Amino acid sequence: MDQKLQQANELIVLWTSGDREVALKMVFMYTFNSKAKGWWDDVCLIVWGPSSKLLAEDQELQDYLVRMLEAGVTIQACKACADSYGISDVLTNLGIEVKFMGQPLTQMLKQNAKLITF
């Protein structure tokens, strides 16, 4: 497949909100369905800031996260944020790639991936 077409069909969901209702009724629902229904070829959820704390504490969100991983969603979390909350190990144990995200997000944006934020 042409590299431009691949990039044009990649969605990055940047989730920063610590609001549980936003997570369940928008972020997780759209992210999961985007991959499961083939709306986007590649879907990446980035957990950043207060969302990481919420995820570490909420079993329902953790269960939903497993469904997203099984559907093929790539899930990454900001290490600086997770470290500041003391939850890097919790997120890693959920199957999330925890790493410093500034440079990777910048690269995604430079490659013209579509970005939606919550």
Order of alpha helices (4+ residues) and beta strands (2+ residues): alpha-beta-alpha-beta-alpha-alpha-beta-alpha-alpha-beta-alpha-beta
